């Protein structure tokens, strides 16, 4: 998501990255990437997470392969998370992940 923000935001554009734990005792981490790049048309929002899908950005020097967002979505879902996009004025990608760090440490100990 961050790579796409850099790729599709102009030189004087704005990119914001936020990471927040949702509540003091929560196991939920929220990651937001917001940019004022070329934008995503509302009718293409659901398609951008499909393999090899690309927006029609003719004339753009920043062409991608169409796998970045699909891969991001797969990785997030493998971690029992969720990824969404809002395209009101600026594009905002939100990733919500559980932070089960204690379980990760137990698994690593058991592998030794």
Secondary structure as UniProt FT lines:
FT   HELIX           2..8
FT   TURN            11..12
FT   STRAND          15..21
FT   TURN            24..25
FT   STRAND          28..35
FT   HELIX           42..44
FT   TURN            45..46
FT   HELIX           47..49
FT   TURN            51..52
FT   TURN            58..59
FT   HELIX           68..78
FT   TURN            79..80
FT   STRAND          82..86
FT   STRAND          91..98
FT   HELIX           101..111
//
